[in-house]
């Protein structure tokens, strides 16, 4: 089994799922740094700001693993192009620059 053939698929899936995780607030868990507590899924702030970034990363990683596992049988006959693993994440970076343009352009 050539699991390394799924690496470009994992990278592309992670990047795309990360966009949705951030935009839709699909955080697997939330960290409240001021009170040093963790909570499941998306939680509102409690006594200070809440950090959702760790939850977005976990959501994206689990989703990318699932996509990679589904694609694994197909990679026996088809090797995904290597550019998929870097082109899609680069496009996602450009999308985030667009989405966050209000922070940069004042």
N, CA, C and O atoms as a GROMACS GRO file, in nm:
protein
  424
    1UNK      N    1   0.084  -0.117   0.000
    1UNK     CA    2   0.000   0.000   0.000
    1UNK      C    3   0.089   0.124   0.000
    1UNK      O    4   0.178   0.137   0.084
    2UNK      N    5   0.066   0.215  -0.092
    2UNK     CA    6   0.145   0.337  -0.104
    2UNK      C    7   0.074   0.453  -0.037
    2UNK      O    8   0.006   0.533  -0.102
    3UNK      N    9   0.090   0.462   0.092
    3UNK     CA   10   0.022   0.568   0.166
    3UNK      C   11   0.078   0.705   0.131
    3UNK      O   12   0.008   0.806   0.143
    4UNK      N   13   0.206   0.711   0.089
    4UNK     CA   14   0.265   0.840   0.055
    4UNK      C   15   0.200   0.902  -0.069
    4UNK      O   16   0.215   1.022  -0.093
    5UNK      N   17   0.129   0.823  -0.146
    5UNK     CA   18   0.057   0.878  -0.262
    5UNK      C   19  -0.061   0.965  -0.217
    5UNK      O   20  -0.110   1.046  -0.295
    6UNK      N   21  -0.105   0.949  -0.096
    6UNK     CA   22  -0.217   1.029  -0.048
    6UNK      C   23  -0.174   1.162   0.012
    6UNK      O   24  -0.259   1.243   0.048
    7UNK      N   25  -0.044   1.188   0.026
    7UNK     CA   26   0.003   1.312   0.088
    7UNK      C   27  -0.045   1.437   0.013
    7UNK      O   28  -0.090   1.532   0.077
    8UNK      N   29  -0.037   1.440  -0.122
    8UNK     CA   30  -0.091   1.558  -0.190
    8UNK      C   31  -0.241   1.574  -0.169
    8UNK      O   32  -0.291   1.687  -0.159
    9UNK      N   33  -0.313   1.464  -0.161
    9UNK     CA   34  -0.457   1.469  -0.137
    9UNK      C   35  -0.483   1.522   0.004
    9UNK      O   36  -0.574   1.604   0.023
   10UNK      N   37  -0.406   1.476   0.102
   10UNK     CA   38  -0.421   1.525   0.238
   10UNK      C   39  -0.396   1.675   0.246
   10UNK      O   40  -0.473   1.748   0.308
   11UNK      N   41  -0.288   1.722   0.182
   11UNK     CA   42  -0.254   1.864   0.186
   11UNK      C   43  -0.364   1.950   0.123
   11UNK      O   44  -0.402   2.053   0.178
   12UNK      N   45  -0.414   1.906   0.009
   12UNK     CA   46  -0.519   1.982  -0.059
   12UNK      C   47  -0.649   1.980   0.023
   12UNK      O   48  -0.714   2.084   0.038
   13UNK      N   49  -0.685   1.864   0.074
   13UNK     CA   50  -0.808   1.853   0.153
   13UNK      C   51  -0.798   1.935   0.281
   13UNK      O   52  -0.894   2.002   0.319
   14UNK      N   53  -0.683   1.930   0.348
   14UNK     CA   54  -0.664   2.007   0.471
   14UNK      C   55  -0.686   2.155   0.444
   14UNK      O   56  -0.756   2.222   0.519
   15UNK      N   57  -0.625   2.206   0.337
   15UNK     CA   58  -0.636   2.349   0.306
   15UNK      C   59  -0.779   2.390   0.276
   15UNK      O   60  -0.825   2.493   0.323
   16UNK      N   61  -0.849   2.310   0.198
   16UNK     CA   62  -0.988   2.344   0.162
   16UNK      C   63  -1.079   2.332   0.284
   16UNK      O   64  -1.163   2.420   0.305
   17UNK      N   65  -1.064   2.229   0.362
   17UNK     CA   66  -1.147   2.212   0.482
   17UNK      C   67  -1.119   2.324   0.582
   17UNK      O   68  -1.209   2.367   0.654
   18UNK      N   69  -0.994   2.369   0.588
   18UNK     CA   70  -0.958   2.476   0.680
   18UNK      C   71  -1.034   2.605   0.649
   18UNK      O   72  -1.076   2.676   0.740
   19UNK      N   73  -1.054   2.635   0.521
   19UNK     CA   74  -1.133   2.752   0.483
   19UNK      C   75  -1.273   2.742   0.542
   19UNK      O   76  -1.322   2.836   0.604
   20UNK      N   77  -1.337   2.627   0.523
   20UNK     CA   78  -1.472   2.610   0.575
   20UNK      C   79  -1.475   2.609   0.727
   20UNK      O   80  -1.568   2.662   0.788
   21UNK      N   81  -1.374   2.550   0.789
   21UNK     CA   82  -1.369   2.546   0.935
   21UNK      C   83  -1.362   2.687   0.993
   21UNK      O   84  -1.428   2.717   1.092
   22UNK      N   85  -1.282   2.772   0.931
   22UNK     CA   86  -1.268   2.910   0.979
   22UNK      C   87  -1.394   2.990   0.950
   22UNK      O   88  -1.447   3.058   1.038
   23UNK      N   89  -1.443   2.982   0.828
   23UNK     CA   90  -1.557   3.064   0.788
   23UNK      C   91  -1.688   3.022   0.855
   23UNK      O   92  -1.773   3.106   0.883
   24UNK      N   93  -1.704   2.893   0.880
   24UNK     CA   94  -1.827   2.843   0.941
   24UNK      C   95  -1.812   2.817   1.090
   24UNK      O   96  -1.907   2.774   1.156
   25UNK      N   97  -1.693   2.844   1.145
   25UNK     CA   98  -1.663   2.820   1.287
   25UNK      C   99  -1.687   2.675   1.326
   25UNK      O  100  -1.757   2.646   1.424
   26UNK      N  101  -1.629   2.585   1.249
   26UNK     CA  102  -1.637   2.442   1.280
   26UNK      C  103  -1.518   2.403   1.366
   26UNK      O  104  -1.433   2.325   1.323
   27UNK      N  105  -1.512   2.455   1.485
   27UNK     CA  106  -1.403   2.423   1.576
   27UNK      C  107  -1.437   2.296   1.653
   27UNK      O  108  -1.545   2.286   1.712
   28UNK      N  109  -1.347   2.201   1.653
   28UNK     CA  110  -1.368   2.077   1.727
   28UNK      C  111  -1.365   2.102   1.877
   28UNK      O  112  -1.432   2.034   1.954
   29UNK      N  113  -1.287   2.200   1.917
   29UNK     CA  114  -1.283   2.242   2.058
   29UNK      C  115  -1.240   2.388   2.066
   29UNK      O  116  -1.189   2.444   1.969
   30UNK      N  117  -1.261   2.447   2.181
   30UNK     CA  118  -1.228   2.586   2.207
   30UNK      C  119  -1.141   2.594   2.332
   30UNK      O  120  -1.163   2.522   2.429
   31UNK      N  121  -1.041   2.682   2.326
   31UNK     CA  122  -0.954   2.704   2.442
   31UNK      C  123  -0.979   2.844   2.496
   31UNK      O  124  -0.983   2.941   2.420
   32UNK      N  125  -0.995   2.852   2.626
   32UNK     CA  126  -1.013   2.980   2.695
   32UNK      C  127  -0.885   3.007   2.774
   32UNK      O  128  -0.870   2.958   2.886
   33UNK      N  129  -0.791   3.085   2.717
   33UNK     CA  130  -0.659   3.100   2.779
   33UNK      C  131  -0.661   3.171   2.914
   33UNK      O  132  -0.578   3.141   3.001
   34UNK      N  133  -0.751   3.263   2.933
   34UNK     CA  134  -0.752   3.337   3.059
   34UNK      C  135  -0.786   3.248   3.178
   34UNK      O  136  -0.728   3.262   3.285
   35UNK      N  137  -0.880   3.157   3.157
   35UNK     CA  138  -0.920   3.068   3.267
   35UNK      C  139  -0.860   2.928   3.249
   35UNK      O  140  -0.886   2.838   3.330
   36UNK      N  141  -0.782   2.911   3.144
   36UNK     CA  142  -0.713   2.785   3.114
   36UNK      C  143  -0.807   2.665   3.111
   36UNK      O  144  -0.784   2.563   3.177
   37UNK      N  145  -0.913   2.679   3.034
   37UNK     CA  146  -1.011   2.571   3.020
   37UNK      C  147  -1.032   2.540   2.872
   37UNK      O  148  -1.021   2.626   2.785
   38UNK      N  149  -1.062   2.413   2.846
   38UNK     CA  150  -1.095   2.365   2.713
   38UNK      C  151  -1.243   2.330   2.710
   38UNK      O  152  -1.300   2.287   2.810
   39UNK      N  153  -1.304   2.350   2.595
   39UNK     CA  154  -1.444   2.313   2.578
   39UNK      C  155  -1.465   2.247   2.443
   39UNK      O  156  -1.390   2.273   2.349
   40UNK      N  157  -1.565   2.162   2.434
   40UNK     CA  158  -1.593   2.092   2.309
   40UNK      C  159  -1.668   2.182   2.214
   40UNK      O  160  -1.753   2.261   2.255
   41UNK      N  161  -1.637   2.171   2.089
   41UNK     CA  162  -1.699   2.244   1.979
   41UNK      C  163  -1.681   2.394   1.997
   41UNK      O  164  -1.598   2.439   2.076
   42UNK      N  165  -1.759   2.469   1.926
   42UNK     CA  166  -1.750   2.615   1.928
   42UNK      C  167  -1.819   2.668   2.054
   42UNK      O  168  -1.938   2.644   2.074
   43UNK      N  169  -1.746   2.739   2.136
   43UNK     CA  170  -1.802   2.797   2.258
   43UNK      C  171  -1.782   2.948   2.256
   43UNK      O  172  -1.681   2.996   2.204
   44UNK      N  173  -1.874   3.022   2.313
   44UNK     CA  174  -1.854   3.167   2.324
   44UNK      C  175  -1.745   3.198   2.427
   44UNK      O  176  -1.707   3.113   2.508
   45UNK      N  177  -1.697   3.319   2.422
   45UNK     CA  178  -1.591   3.361   2.514
   45UNK      C  179  -1.642   3.357   2.658
   45UNK      O  180  -1.756   3.391   2.688
   46UNK      N  181  -1.552   3.314   2.746
   46UNK     CA  182  -1.581   3.312   2.890
   46UNK      C  183  -1.468   3.384   2.961
   46UNK      O  184  -1.354   3.336   2.962
   47UNK      N  185  -1.496   3.495   3.020
   47UNK     CA  186  -1.397   3.570   3.097
   47UNK      C  187  -1.271   3.596   3.015
   47UNK      O  188  -1.160   3.565   3.059
   48UNK      N  189  -1.288   3.653   2.900
   48UNK     CA  190  -1.176   3.681   2.811
   48UNK      C  191  -1.198   3.618   2.675
   48UNK      O  192  -1.297   3.548   2.654
   49UNK      N  193  -1.107   3.642   2.583
   49UNK     CA  194  -1.126   3.588   2.447
   49UNK      C  195  -1.111   3.436   2.442
   49UNK      O  196  -1.039   3.376   2.520
   50UNK      N  197  -1.181   3.378   2.347
   50UNK     CA  198  -1.172   3.234   2.325
   50UNK      C  199  -1.085   3.209   2.202
   50UNK      O  200  -1.087   3.286   2.106
   51UNK      N  201  -1.008   3.101   2.206
   51UNK     CA  202  -0.921   3.064   2.093
   51UNK      C  203  -0.982   2.943   2.022
   51UNK      O  204  -1.000   2.836   2.080
   52UNK      N  205  -1.014   2.963   1.895
   52UNK     CA  206  -1.074   2.856   1.815
   52UNK      C  207  -0.974   2.794   1.718
   52UNK      O  208  -1.005   2.693   1.654
   53UNK      N  209  -0.857   2.852   1.706
   53UNK     CA  210  -0.761   2.809   1.605
   53UNK      C  211  -0.722   2.662   1.622
   53UNK      O  212  -0.715   2.589   1.523
   54UNK      N  213  -0.697   2.620   1.743
   54UNK     CA  214  -0.662   2.479   1.766
   54UNK      C  215  -0.775   2.387   1.720
   54UNK      O  216  -0.750   2.282   1.661
   55UNK      N  217  -0.897   2.426   1.747
   55UNK     CA  218  -1.012   2.348   1.704
   55UNK      C  219  -1.027   2.344   1.554
   55UNK      O  220  -1.065   2.241   1.497
   56UNK      N  221  -0.997   2.456   1.487
   56UNK     CA  222  -1.002   2.457   1.340
   56UNK      C  223  -0.897   2.364   1.282
   56UNK      O  224  -0.924   2.293   1.185
   57UNK      N  225  -0.779   2.364   1.341
   57UNK     CA  226  -0.673   2.273   1.294
   57UNK      C  227  -0.712   2.127   1.312
   57UNK      O  228  -0.692   2.045   1.222
   58UNK      N  229  -0.769   2.095   1.427
   58UNK     CA  230  -0.811   1.957   1.453
   58UNK      C  231  -0.923   1.915   1.357
   58UNK      O  232  -0.921   1.803   1.306
   59UNK      N  233  -1.019   2.003   1.334
   59UNK     CA  234  -1.127   1.974   1.240
   59UNK      C  235  -1.072   1.949   1.101
   59UNK      O  236  -1.111   1.854   1.034
   60UNK      N  237  -0.979   2.034   1.058
   60UNK     CA  238  -0.920   2.020   0.924
   60UNK      C  239  -0.839   1.892   0.913
   60UNK      O  240  -0.844   1.824   0.811
   61UNK      N  241  -0.764   1.860   1.018
   61UNK     CA  242  -0.682   1.738   1.014
   61UNK      C  243  -0.769   1.613   1.008
   61UNK      O  244  -0.742   1.522   0.930
   62UNK      N  245  -0.873   1.608   1.090
   62UNK     CA  246  -0.962   1.491   1.086
   62UNK      C  247  -1.032   1.478   0.952
   62UNK      O  248  -1.045   1.368   0.898
   63UNK      N  249  -1.077   1.590   0.898
   63UNK     CA  250  -1.142   1.587   0.767
   63UNK      C  251  -1.047   1.543   0.657
   63UNK      O  252  -1.085   1.466   0.569
   64UNK      N  253  -0.923   1.592   0.661
   64UNK     CA  254  -0.824   1.556   0.560
   64UNK      C  255  -0.785   1.408   0.571
   64UNK      O  256  -0.763   1.342   0.469
   65UNK      N  257  -0.777   1.357   0.692
   65UNK     CA  258  -0.750   1.214   0.710
   65UNK      C  259  -0.864   1.131   0.650
   65UNK      O  260  -0.839   1.030   0.584
   66UNK      N  261  -0.987   1.174   0.673
   66UNK     CA  262  -1.103   1.102   0.618
   66UNK      C  263  -1.099   1.103   0.465
   66UNK      O  264  -1.121   0.999   0.401
   67UNK      N  265  -1.072   1.219   0.406
   67UNK     CA  266  -1.064   1.228   0.260
   67UNK      C  267  -0.951   1.140   0.207
   67UNK      O  268  -0.966   1.073   0.106
   68UNK      N  269  -0.838   1.141   0.276
   68UNK     CA  270  -0.724   1.059   0.234
   68UNK      C  271  -0.755   0.911   0.242
   68UNK      O  272  -0.716   0.834   0.154
   69UNK      N  273  -0.826   0.870   0.346
   69UNK     CA  274  -0.863   0.728   0.358
   69UNK      C  275  -0.960   0.686   0.249
   69UNK      O  276  -0.952   0.575   0.198
   70UNK      N  277  -1.053   0.775   0.213
   70UNK     CA  278  -1.146   0.745   0.105
   70UNK      C  279  -1.070   0.736  -0.028
   70UNK      O  280  -1.103   0.652  -0.112
   71UNK      N  281  -0.970   0.822  -0.046
   71UNK     CA  282  -0.894   0.824  -0.172
   71UNK      C  283  -0.790   0.713  -0.181
   71UNK      O  284  -0.740   0.684  -0.290
   72UNK      N  285  -0.756   0.652  -0.069
   72UNK     CA  286  -0.649   0.552  -0.067
   72UNK      C  287  -0.669   0.438  -0.168
   72UNK      O  288  -0.573   0.405  -0.238
   73UNK      N  289  -0.787   0.378  -0.180
   73UNK     CA  290  -0.801   0.271  -0.279
   73UNK      C  291  -0.780   0.319  -0.424
   73UNK      O  292  -0.735   0.243  -0.509
   74UNK      N  293  -0.814   0.444  -0.450
   74UNK     CA  294  -0.799   0.497  -0.585
   74UNK      C  295  -0.653   0.524  -0.621
   74UNK      O  296  -0.617   0.526  -0.738
   75UNK      N  297  -0.568   0.544  -0.519
   75UNK     CA  298  -0.428   0.575  -0.546
   75UNK      C  299  -0.346   0.451  -0.584
   75UNK      O  300  -0.229   0.463  -0.620
   76UNK      N  301  -0.405   0.335  -0.576
   76UNK     CA  302  -0.333   0.214  -0.620
   76UNK      C  303  -0.314   0.216  -0.770
   76UNK      O  304  -0.212   0.169  -0.821
   77UNK      N  305  -0.412   0.270  -0.842
   77UNK     CA  306  -0.404   0.275  -0.988
   77UNK      C  307  -0.370   0.414  -1.039
   77UNK      O  308  -0.318   0.430  -1.149
   78UNK      N  309  -0.398   0.515  -0.958
   78UNK     CA  310  -0.380   0.653  -1.001
   78UNK      C  311  -0.294   0.727  -0.901
   78UNK      O  312  -0.327   0.734  -0.782
   79UNK      N  313  -0.185   0.783  -0.947
   79UNK     CA  314  -0.100   0.863  -0.860
   79UNK      C  315  -0.141   1.010  -0.877
   79UNK      O  316  -0.131   1.065  -0.986
   80UNK      N  317  -0.187   1.072  -0.769
   80UNK     CA  318  -0.228   1.213  -0.781
   80UNK      C  319  -0.107   1.299  -0.816
   80UNK      O  320   0.004   1.272  -0.771
   81UNK      N  321  -0.128   1.402  -0.895
   81UNK     CA  322  -0.015   1.488  -0.932
   81UNK      C  323   0.042   1.560  -0.809
   81UNK      O  324  -0.032   1.601  -0.720
   82UNK      N  325   0.173   1.574  -0.805
   82UNK     CA  326   0.238   1.635  -0.690
   82UNK      C  327   0.200   1.781  -0.673
   82UNK      O  328   0.199   1.832  -0.560
   83UNK      N  329   0.170   1.850  -0.784
   83UNK     CA  330   0.135   1.991  -0.774
   83UNK      C  331   0.008   2.011  -0.691
   83UNK      O  332  -0.015   2.120  -0.638
   84UNK      N  333  -0.074   1.908  -0.682
   84UNK     CA  334  -0.198   1.919  -0.604
   84UNK      C  335  -0.167   1.953  -0.458
   84UNK      O  336  -0.242   2.027  -0.394
   85UNK      N  337  -0.058   1.900  -0.406
   85UNK     CA  338  -0.022   1.920  -0.266
   85UNK      C  339   0.035   2.056  -0.234
   85UNK      O  340   0.045   2.092  -0.117
   86UNK      N  341   0.072   2.134  -0.336
   86UNK     CA  342   0.121   2.268  -0.308
   86UNK      C  343   0.040   2.376  -0.377
   86UNK      O  344   0.034   2.488  -0.326
   87UNK      N  345  -0.023   2.347  -0.490
   87UNK     CA  346  -0.100   2.449  -0.562
   87UNK      C  347  -0.228   2.484  -0.487
   87UNK      O  348  -0.261   2.602  -0.472
   88UNK      N  349  -0.300   2.384  -0.441
   88UNK     CA  350  -0.425   2.410  -0.368
   88UNK      C  351  -0.398   2.489  -0.239
   88UNK      O  352  -0.468   2.587  -0.214
   89UNK      N  353  -0.300   2.450  -0.156
   89UNK     CA  354  -0.271   2.533  -0.038
   89UNK      C  355  -0.230   2.676  -0.073
   89UNK      O  356  -0.263   2.769   0.001
   90UNK      N  357  -0.158   2.697  -0.182
   90UNK     CA  358  -0.122   2.833  -0.223
   90UNK      C  359  -0.246   2.913  -0.261
   90UNK      O  360  -0.259   3.031  -0.227
   91UNK      N  361  -0.337   2.848  -0.331
   91UNK     CA  362  -0.463   2.915  -0.367
   91UNK      C  363  -0.541   2.950  -0.241
   91UNK      O  364  -0.600   3.058  -0.232
   92UNK      N  365  -0.541   2.860  -0.144
   92UNK     CA  366  -0.611   2.886  -0.017
   92UNK      C  367  -0.548   3.006   0.055
   92UNK      O  368  -0.619   3.085   0.116
   93UNK      N  369  -0.415   3.018   0.048
   93UNK     CA  370  -0.350   3.135   0.109
   93UNK      C  371  -0.398   3.265   0.044
   93UNK      O  372  -0.422   3.363   0.114
   94UNK      N  373  -0.412   3.264  -0.087
   94UNK     CA  374  -0.461   3.382  -0.157
   94UNK      C  375  -0.606   3.411  -0.115
   94UNK      O  376  -0.644   3.527  -0.096
   95UNK      N  377  -0.685   3.307  -0.100
   95UNK     CA  378  -0.824   3.325  -0.053
   95UNK      C  379  -0.826   3.389   0.085
   95UNK      O  380  -0.907   3.478   0.110
   96UNK      N  381  -0.737   3.345   0.175
   96UNK     CA  382  -0.733   3.404   0.309
   96UNK      C  383  -0.686   3.548   0.306
   96UNK      O  384  -0.734   3.630   0.384
   97UNK      N  385  -0.594   3.581   0.219
   97UNK     CA  386  -0.553   3.722   0.205
   97UNK      C  387  -0.674   3.805   0.163
   97UNK      O  388  -0.693   3.916   0.212
   98UNK      N  389  -0.754   3.752   0.071
   98UNK     CA  390  -0.875   3.823   0.029
   98UNK      C  391  -0.975   3.834   0.145
   98UNK      O  392  -1.030   3.942   0.168
   99UNK      N  393  -0.998   3.725   0.216
   99UNK     CA  394  -1.095   3.728   0.325
   99UNK      C  395  -1.052   3.820   0.439
   99UNK      O  396  -1.137   3.880   0.505
  100UNK      N  397  -0.923   3.833   0.461
  100UNK     CA  398  -0.871   3.915   0.570
  100UNK      C  399  -0.821   4.051   0.523
  100UNK      O  400  -0.748   4.118   0.595
  101UNK      N  401  -0.860   4.091   0.402
  101UNK     CA  402  -0.811   4.216   0.347
  101UNK      C  403  -0.846   4.337   0.432
  101UNK      O  404  -0.776   4.437   0.429
  102UNK      N  405  -0.954   4.329   0.508
  102UNK     CA  406  -0.992   4.440   0.596
  102UNK      C  407  -0.891   4.465   0.706
  102UNK      O  408  -0.881   4.578   0.755
  103UNK      N  409  -0.816   4.365   0.745
  103UNK     CA  410  -0.713   4.384   0.847
  103UNK      C  411  -0.589   4.452   0.791
  103UNK      O  412  -0.514   4.514   0.865
  104UNK      N  413  -0.568   4.439   0.659
  104UNK     CA  414  -0.448   4.492   0.598
  104UNK      C  415  -0.472   4.627   0.531
  104UNK      O  416  -0.382   4.710   0.524
  105UNK      N  417  -0.593   4.649   0.481
  105UNK     CA  418  -0.625   4.772   0.409
  105UNK      C  419  -0.715   4.860   0.494
  105UNK      O  420  -0.832   4.828   0.515
  106UNK      N  421  -0.663   4.966   0.542
  106UNK     CA  422  -0.742   5.058   0.625
  106UNK      C  423  -0.733   5.196   0.566
  106UNK      O  424  -0.792   5.290   0.620
   0.00000   0.00000   0.00000
